[in-house]
Amino acid sequence: MVAEVPVVRVFVACEELEYDPGTRKGVTLRNLFHRIVRLPGEPFPCIREQMALYALLTNGRGKHQFGIGLFFLDHGVEHTIKEPVYKEIDLGQDPTVVHGLPVPHVKAAFDKPGQYTFSLFCDGQRIAECHVEVQ
């Protein structure tokens, strides 16, 4: 069986994913965002319990270990906030198939203002990034 790392076409953050109730094949992304603006007086850590991530993958084949990590960029140095936890996903053998990779329940705590990065990993290799600025 051939294994080929997929190409990521889209990797975004949103408030929630809504599935087509009949087939669960269609997904609606609700309220895409790239910035979190805290409410006046809201303290740090800034906790968001209702977030989701969504990736669209193509050109991949075989079984792979996928994981998502969270990182913080501080004066050009990347700090790990959350290490990726890996899950095996079989992409099959047809590289023309487009795969949706939903991550519906992401709970994140942002300790201070700045740029955070959700990174999508495949077999230990970073293949996509989604940047979120926290203010």
NUSERO-366376 format. One record per residue: residue in three letters; residue number from 1; x, y, z of N, C-alpha, C, O in turn. Coordinates in Angstrom, 2 decimals. Layout:
<rs>
  res    n       nx       ny       nz      cax      cay      caz       cx       cy       cz       ox       oy       oz
  ALA  NUM        X        Y        Z        X        Y        Z        X        Y        Z        X        Y        Z
...
</rs>
This chain:
<rs>
  res    n       nx       ny       nz      cax      cay      caz       cx       cy       cz       ox       oy       oz
  MET    1     0.84    -1.19     0.00     0.00     0.00     0.00     0.89     1.25     0.00     1.77     1.39     0.85
  VAL    2     0.66     2.14    -0.94     1.44     3.37    -1.07     0.92     4.41    -0.09    -0.29     4.57     0.08
  ALA    3     1.85     5.12     0.57     1.47     6.22     1.46     2.09     7.50     0.92     3.29     7.56     0.64
  GLU    4     1.26     8.51     0.77     1.72     9.80     0.26     1.09    10.89     1.12    -0.12    10.91     1.33
  VAL    5     1.92    11.81     1.62     1.44    12.90     2.47     0.52    13.80     1.65     0.87    14.16     0.52
  PRO    6    -0.64    14.17     2.19    -1.58    14.99     1.43    -1.15    16.45     1.30    -0.30    16.94     2.05
  VAL    7    -1.76    17.11     0.35    -1.60    18.55     0.17    -2.80    19.21     0.85    -3.94    18.78     0.67
  VAL    8    -2.54    20.25     1.65    -3.62    20.94     2.35    -4.07    22.11     1.49    -3.28    22.99     1.14
  ARG    9    -5.36    22.12     1.15    -5.93    23.21     0.35    -6.47    24.32     1.24    -6.40    25.50     0.88
  VAL   10    -7.01    23.95     2.41    -7.60    24.92     3.33    -7.35    24.43     4.76    -7.46    23.23     5.03
  PHE   11    -7.02    25.36     5.67    -6.96    25.05     7.10    -7.36    26.32     7.83    -6.60    27.29     7.86
  VAL   12    -8.56    26.31     8.42    -9.13    27.52     9.00    -9.72    27.27    10.38   -10.01    26.13    10.76
  ALA   13    -9.88    28.37    11.13   -10.54    28.35    12.43   -11.92    28.97    12.29   -12.12    29.92    11.53
  CYS   14   -12.88    28.42    13.03   -14.23    28.95    13.03   -14.85    28.69    14.40   -14.28    27.99    15.24
  GLU   15   -16.03    29.26    14.61   -16.69    29.05    15.90   -17.31    27.66    16.01   -17.28    27.05    17.08
  GLU   16   -17.86    27.16    14.91   -18.45    25.81    14.97   -18.60    25.21    13.58   -18.60    25.92    12.57
  LEU   17   -18.73    23.90    13.57   -18.99    23.15    12.34   -20.41    22.61    12.43   -20.82    22.07    13.46
  GLU   18   -21.15    22.77    11.35   -22.52    22.24    11.31   -22.57    21.21    10.19   -22.23    21.50     9.04
  TYR   19   -22.99    20.00    10.55   -23.02    18.90     9.59   -24.38    18.79     8.93   -25.40    19.12     9.54
  ASP   20   -24.38    18.33     7.68   -25.62    18.03     6.98   -26.30    16.90     7.75   -25.73    15.81     7.86
  PRO   21   -27.50    17.13     8.29   -28.13    16.12     9.15   -28.43    14.80     8.45   -28.50    13.76     9.10
  GLY   22   -28.61    14.82     7.14   -28.95    13.59     6.43   -27.76    12.69     6.17   -27.85    11.48     6.38
  THR   23   -26.65    13.25     5.73   -25.53    12.42     5.31   -24.26    12.62     6.13   -23.38    11.76     6.12
  ARG   24   -24.15    13.72     6.82   -22.93    14.12     7.55   -21.74    14.26     6.59   -20.59    14.26     7.02
  LYS   25   -22.03    14.40     5.30   -20.96    14.61     4.34   -20.72    16.09     4.12   -19.57    16.52     3.95
  GLY   26   -21.78    16.89     4.13   -21.64    18.32     3.95   -21.35    18.99     5.28   -21.92    18.60     6.31
  VAL   27   -20.48    19.99     5.28   -20.12    20.71     6.50   -20.23    22.21     6.23   -19.72    22.70     5.23
  THR   28   -20.89    22.91     7.14   -20.95    24.36     7.07   -20.05    24.91     8.17   -20.15    24.52     9.33
  LEU   29   -19.17    25.82     7.79   -18.27    26.46     8.75   -18.94    27.75     9.20   -19.22    28.62     8.37
  ARG   30   -19.19    27.89    10.49   -19.87    29.06    11.04   -18.86    30.02    11.64   -18.05    29.65    12.49
  ASN   31   -18.92    31.27    11.19   -18.12    32.37    11.75   -16.62    32.11    11.70   -15.97    31.93    12.74
  LEU   32   -16.08    32.08    10.49   -14.63    31.99    10.33   -13.99    33.18    11.02   -14.55    34.27    11.03
  PHE   33   -12.81    32.98    11.60   -12.12    34.11    12.23   -10.61    33.95    12.16   -10.09    32.85    11.96
  HIS   34    -9.93    35.07    12.32    -8.47    35.08    12.40    -8.01    35.91    13.59    -6.81    36.03    13.85
  ARG   35    -8.97    36.49    14.30    -8.64    37.35    15.44    -9.66    37.11    16.55   -10.86    36.96    16.29
  ILE   36    -9.17    37.08    17.78   -10.03    37.00    18.95    -9.84    38.30    19.71    -8.74    38.62    20.17
  VAL   37   -10.91    39.05    19.84   -10.87    40.31    20.58   -11.61    40.07    21.89   -12.81    39.77    21.91
  ARG   38   -10.87    40.22    22.99   -11.48    39.98    24.30   -12.49    41.08    24.62   -12.36    42.22    24.16
  LEU   39   -13.47    40.74    25.41   -14.44    41.71    25.89   -13.75    42.69    26.84   -12.76    42.32    27.47
  PRO   40   -14.25    43.91    26.96   -13.62    44.86    27.89   -13.56    44.26    29.30   -14.57    43.80    29.84
  GLY   41   -12.38    44.27    29.88   -12.18    43.74    31.22   -11.99    42.24    31.30   -11.75    41.71    32.39
  GLU   42   -12.10    41.54    30.17   -11.92    40.08    30.18   -10.46    39.76    30.49    -9.56    40.23    29.79
  PRO   43   -10.20    38.96    31.52    -8.82    38.70    31.93    -8.15    37.63    31.07    -8.80    36.93    30.28
  PHE   44    -6.85    37.52    31.24    -6.10    36.40    30.69    -5.98    35.36    31.79    -5.92    35.75    32.96
  PRO   45    -5.95    34.07    31.52    -5.99    33.54    30.16    -7.36    33.73    29.52    -8.40    33.66    30.17
  CYS   46    -7.31    33.98    28.23    -8.51    34.12    27.41    -8.89    32.70    26.97    -8.18    32.08    26.17
  ILE   47   -10.00    32.20    27.48   -10.39    30.83    27.20   -11.54    30.82    26.19   -12.54    31.51    26.35
  ARG   48   -11.36    30.02    25.16   -12.40    29.83    24.16   -12.76    28.36    24.14   -11.96    27.51    23.76
  GLU   49   -13.98    28.07    24.56   -14.43    26.68    24.63   -15.18    26.25    23.38   -15.36    25.05    23.16
  GLN   50   -15.62    27.20    22.57   -16.34    26.85    21.36   -15.56    27.33    20.15   -15.77    28.42    19.63
  MET   51   -14.66    26.48    19.72   -13.88    26.72    18.51   -13.85    25.42    17.72   -14.07    24.34    18.26
  ALA   52   -13.56    25.56    16.45   -13.39    24.38    15.60   -12.32    24.70    14.57   -12.07    25.86    14.25
  LEU   53   -11.71    23.67    14.05   -10.75    23.79    12.96   -11.22    22.88    11.84   -11.85    21.85    12.07
  TYR   54   -10.89    23.28    10.61   -11.30    22.46     9.47   -10.20    22.51     8.41    -9.71    23.58     8.06
  ALA   55    -9.85    21.33     7.92    -8.85    21.23     6.85    -9.46    20.49     5.66   -10.27    19.58     5.83
  LEU   56    -9.04    20.89     4.49    -9.43    20.22     3.25    -8.14    19.67     2.64    -7.21    20.42     2.35
  LEU   57    -8.09    18.34     2.46    -6.88    17.66     2.01    -7.12    16.98     0.67    -8.22    16.52     0.38
  THR   58    -6.07    16.92    -0.13    -6.13    16.19    -1.40    -4.76    15.60    -1.68    -3.78    15.91    -1.00
  ASN   59    -4.70    14.74    -2.69    -3.46    14.17    -3.17    -2.76    13.26    -2.15    -1.57    12.98    -2.29
  GLY   60    -3.49    12.80    -1.14    -2.88    11.91    -0.16    -3.30    10.48    -0.38    -4.36    10.20    -0.96
  ARG   61    -2.47     9.56     0.08    -2.78     8.14    -0.02    -2.31     7.42     1.24    -1.30     7.78     1.84
  GLY   62    -3.07     6.40     1.62    -2.63     5.52     2.70    -2.98     6.03     4.08    -3.68     7.03     4.25
  LYS   63    -2.47     5.31     5.08    -2.72     5.63     6.48    -1.66     6.60     6.99    -0.47     6.45     6.71
  HIS   64    -2.14     7.59     7.73    -1.24     8.61     8.29    -1.65     8.94     9.71    -2.79     8.74    10.11
  GLN   65    -0.70     9.46    10.46    -0.94     9.96    11.81    -1.10    11.48    11.72    -0.16    12.18    11.36
  PHE   66    -2.30    11.98    12.06    -2.58    13.41    12.03    -2.69    13.95    13.45    -3.19    13.28    14.35
  GLY   67    -2.21    15.17    13.64    -2.31    15.82    14.95    -2.31    17.33    14.78    -1.89    17.86    13.76
  ILE   68    -2.81    18.02    15.83    -2.85    19.48    15.80    -2.16    20.00    17.05    -2.47    19.57    18.17
  GLY   69    -1.23    20.92    16.86    -0.52    21.55    17.98    -0.86    23.03    18.01    -1.31    23.60    17.02
  LEU   70    -0.62    23.65    19.16    -0.85    25.09    19.33     0.46    25.73    19.76     1.15    25.23    20.66
  PHE   71     0.81    26.83    19.10     2.09    27.50    19.33     1.87    29.00    19.50     0.88    29.55    19.02
  PHE   72     2.81    29.67    20.18     2.76    31.11    20.40     4.06    31.71    19.88     5.15    31.20    20.17
  LEU   73     3.95    32.79    19.13     5.12    33.46    18.58     5.46    34.66    19.44     4.66    35.59    19.54
  ASP   74     6.64    34.64    20.07     7.08    35.70    20.97     8.43    36.23    20.52     9.46    35.56    20.68
  HIS   75     8.44    37.43    19.95     9.67    38.07    19.46    10.44    37.15    18.50    11.66    37.02    18.60
  GLY   76     9.71    36.53    17.59    10.33    35.69    16.57    10.65    34.28    17.03    11.17    33.48    16.24
  VAL   77    10.35    33.94    18.28    10.62    32.60    18.80     9.29    31.90    19.03     8.40    32.43    19.68
  GLU   78     9.17    30.69    18.48     7.95    29.93    18.63     8.00    29.08    19.90     8.96    28.34    20.12
  HIS   79     6.95    29.19    20.73     6.84    28.42    21.97     5.66    27.46    21.84     4.59    27.84    21.35
  THR   80     5.85    26.23    22.27     4.80    25.23    22.21     3.83    25.44    23.37     4.24    25.45    24.53
  ILE   81     2.56    25.59    23.05     1.51    25.69    24.05     0.88    24.32    24.27     0.65    23.90    25.40
  LYS   82     0.61    23.62    23.16     0.02    22.28    23.24     0.63    21.40    22.17     0.57    21.72    20.98
  GLU   83     1.21    20.31    22.59     1.79    19.33    21.66     0.67    18.61    20.90    -0.43    18.43    21.44
  PRO   84     0.93    18.21    19.66    -0.10    17.48    18.92    -0.35    16.09    19.51     0.57    15.41    19.96
  VAL   85    -1.62    15.70    19.51    -2.02    14.34    19.86    -2.43    13.69    18.53    -3.28    14.21    17.81
  TYR   86    -1.82    12.56    18.22    -2.00    11.98    16.90    -3.12    10.95    16.85    -3.39    10.23    17.80
  LYS   87    -3.77    10.93    15.68    -4.84     9.98    15.39    -4.61     9.45    13.98    -4.30    10.21    13.07
  GLU   88    -4.76     8.14    13.81    -4.56     7.55    12.49    -5.80     7.73    11.62    -6.93     7.49    12.05
  ILE   89    -5.56     8.17    10.39    -6.63     8.34     9.41    -6.17     7.70     8.09    -5.05     7.93     7.64
  ASP   90    -7.04     6.91     7.51    -6.75     6.25     6.23    -7.35     7.09     5.11    -8.56     7.27     5.05
  LEU   91    -6.50     7.60     4.23    -6.95     8.42     3.11    -7.28     7.59     1.87    -7.64     8.14     0.83
  GLY   92    -7.15     6.28     1.97    -7.43     5.43     0.82    -6.29     5.49    -0.19    -5.19     5.93     0.13
  GLN   93    -6.55     5.04    -1.42    -5.51     4.99    -2.44    -5.78     5.86    -3.66    -4.99     5.84    -4.61
  ASP   94    -6.87     6.62    -3.65    -7.18     7.47    -4.78    -6.75     8.91    -4.46    -7.41     9.57    -3.66
  PRO   95    -5.66     9.39    -5.05    -5.16    10.73    -4.72    -6.04    11.87    -5.23    -5.80    13.03    -4.89
  THR   96    -7.06    11.56    -6.04    -7.93    12.63    -6.54    -9.07    12.95    -5.58    -9.78    13.94    -5.76
  VAL   97    -9.26    12.11    -4.56   -10.32    12.33    -3.59    -9.96    13.50    -2.68    -8.82    13.63    -2.24
  VAL   98   -10.95    14.35    -2.42   -10.77    15.46    -1.49   -11.35    15.04    -0.14   -12.50    14.62    -0.06
  HIS   99   -10.55    15.16     0.90   -10.95    14.74     2.24   -11.16    15.96     3.13   -10.31    16.85     3.18
  GLY  100   -12.28    15.99     3.82   -12.50    17.00     4.85   -12.00    16.46     6.17   -12.29    15.32     6.53
  LEU  101   -11.26    17.27     6.90   -10.75    16.87     8.21   -11.30    17.84     9.25   -10.69    18.88     9.51
  PRO  102   -12.46    17.51     9.85   -13.05    18.41    10.84   -12.49    18.14    12.23   -12.29    16.99    12.62
  VAL  103   -12.26    19.20    12.97   -11.88    19.12    14.39   -12.91    19.97    15.11   -12.69    21.17    15.31
  PRO  104   -14.04    19.38    15.52   -15.19    20.16    15.95   -15.12    20.78    17.34   -15.77    21.80    17.58
  HIS  105   -14.37    20.22    18.25   -14.40    20.73    19.63   -12.99    21.06    20.10   -12.31    20.22    20.68
  VAL  106   -12.58    22.29    19.85   -11.26    22.74    20.26   -11.44    23.69    21.43   -12.15    24.69    21.33
  LYS  107   -10.81    23.37    22.54   -10.82    24.25    23.70    -9.40    24.81    23.83    -8.44    24.05    23.93
  ALA  108    -9.29    26.13    23.81    -7.97    26.74    23.85    -7.92    27.84    24.90    -8.88    28.58    25.10
  ALA  109    -6.77    27.92    25.57    -6.52    28.99    26.54    -5.33    29.79    26.03    -4.24    29.25    25.82
  PHE  110    -5.55    31.07    25.83    -4.52    31.97    25.33    -4.04    32.81    26.52    -4.81    33.59    27.08
  ASP  111    -2.77    32.66    26.89    -2.24    33.28    28.12    -1.99    34.77    28.04    -2.00    35.46    29.06
  LYS  112    -1.75    35.27    26.83    -1.45    36.70    26.68    -1.76    37.12    25.25    -1.95    36.28    24.38
  PRO  113    -1.80    38.42    25.01    -2.07    38.87    23.63    -0.92    38.50    22.71     0.23    38.40    23.13
  GLY  114    -1.26    38.32    21.43    -0.23    38.03    20.45    -0.71    37.06    19.40    -1.91    36.79    19.28
  GLN  115     0.25    36.52    18.63    -0.07    35.63    17.53     0.11    34.17    17.94     1.17    33.76    18.40
  TYR  116    -0.97    33.41    17.76    -0.97    31.98    18.04    -1.13    31.24    16.72    -1.73    31.75    15.77
  THR  117    -0.59    30.04    16.68    -0.65    29.24    15.47    -1.14    27.83    15.79    -0.55    27.14    16.62
  PHE  118    -2.22    27.43    15.13    -2.64    26.04    15.15    -1.93    25.39    13.97    -2.06    25.85    12.84
  SER  119    -1.18    24.32    14.23    -0.44    23.64    13.18    -0.99    22.24    12.99    -1.22    21.50    13.95
  LEU  120    -1.20    21.87    11.73    -1.65    20.54    11.37    -0.42    19.72    11.00     0.37    20.11    10.14
  PHE  121    -0.28    18.56    11.65     0.86    17.68    11.41     0.38    16.39    10.76    -0.72    15.90    11.05
  CYS  122     1.21    15.85     9.88     0.97    14.55     9.27     2.26    13.75     9.41     3.29    14.12     8.86
  ASP  123     2.19    12.65    10.13     3.36    11.80    10.37     4.53    12.60    10.94     5.68    12.38    10.56
  GLY  124     4.23    13.52    11.84     5.26    14.32    12.51     5.74    15.53    11.73     6.56    16.29    12.23
  GLN  125     5.25    15.72    10.52     5.65    16.83     9.66     4.55    17.89     9.64     3.38    17.57     9.43
  ARG  126     4.92    19.15     9.87     3.94    20.25     9.83     3.55    20.47     8.37     4.40    20.73     7.52
  ILE  127     2.22    20.37     8.09     1.79    20.51     6.70     0.87    21.72     6.50     0.59    22.09     5.35
  ALA  128     0.40    22.35     7.58    -0.45    23.54     7.43    -0.47    24.32     8.73    -0.23    23.78     9.81
  GLU  129    -0.76    25.63     8.60    -0.87    26.51     9.76    -2.10    27.40     9.63    -2.49    27.80     8.54
  CYS  130    -2.70    27.68    10.78    -3.81    28.60    10.88    -3.45    29.59    11.97    -3.31    29.19    13.13
  HIS  131    -3.31    30.87    11.62    -2.87    31.90    12.56    -4.07    32.61    13.17    -5.01    32.97    12.47
  VAL  132    -4.01    32.82    14.48    -5.05    33.53    15.20    -4.39    34.58    16.08    -3.53    34.26    16.90
  GLU  133    -4.79    35.83    15.91    -4.26    36.91    16.73    -5.22    37.13    17.90    -6.43    37.24    17.71
  VAL  134    -4.66    37.19    19.11    -5.47    37.42    20.31    -5.15    38.83    20.80    -4.00    39.19    20.99
  GLN  135    -6.23    39.61    20.99    -6.06    40.99    21.46    -6.70    41.17    22.80    -6.66    42.26    23.36
</rs>
